[in-house]
Amino acid sequence: MNQREVLAIIPARGGSKRVPRKNLAPFEGKPLLAHSIEDALGAALVTRTVVTTDDAEIKRVALEYGAEVIDRPIELAADTSTSESALAHVLHTLRDREDYEPDLVVFLQCTSPAREPKDIDDAIRTLDRENADSLLSVARFDKYIWQPGPESASPINYDFRKRWRDQEFPPQYMENGSIYVFRPSILRENNNRLGGKIALFEMARSKGFQIDHAEDFQRERGT
């Protein structure tokens, strides 16, 4: 029986507006990028790990930590470029070069360094168990959300006249950006990482924090 091909793709462009050279900045003793590479390589169900980048130094670091690298065209690494365009470029490149087509794609963002290899495996197993086409990692969300209005602020996710007790809060989840899993056909047909039957993979809040600002680098996993 042939092993199922599960391709992990980690986009890591050189440009970053809020935190310059963010993907190479140190976090817990190693470049931020390295955490996602090690997570992918450590996942039992991932069979191949690719970093897509436009940056020579990022390429060197990715190779040093054991990933393959696909050079990303400059036009797909602009501030306005989507992650989907980078993911699609990897799939097209591997198909053209090697006639390689994975069964599943795992999309990992460098900005989520607190996940663990087991989380990736469990996410893949969740997609399989639910017979889903795509999956996103989430964290339980139990906060009241409001929005401003022209005359009065109003709640989005509850009725303030019937405020829930904590134990009554209905299941709601926040996308944490850590793990996405999808069948390649979903990306090709929808130009989106999500589509078809979508499954949720719940993670602890501490595992889903993202590095978006300089002060985030002061945080350690699990805090």
Secondary structure, 3 states (H helix, E strand, C coil): CCCCCEEEEEECCCCCCCCCCHHHCEECCEEHHHHHHHHHHHCCCCCEEEEEECCHHHHHHHHHCCCEEEECCHHHCCCCCCHHHHHHHHHHHHHHHHCCCCCEEEEECCCCCCCCHHHHHHHHHHHHHCCCCEEEEEEECCCCCEECCCCCCEECCCCHHHCCCHHHCCCCEEEEEEEEEECHHHHHHHCCCCCCCEEEEECCHHHCCCCCCHHHHHCCCCC
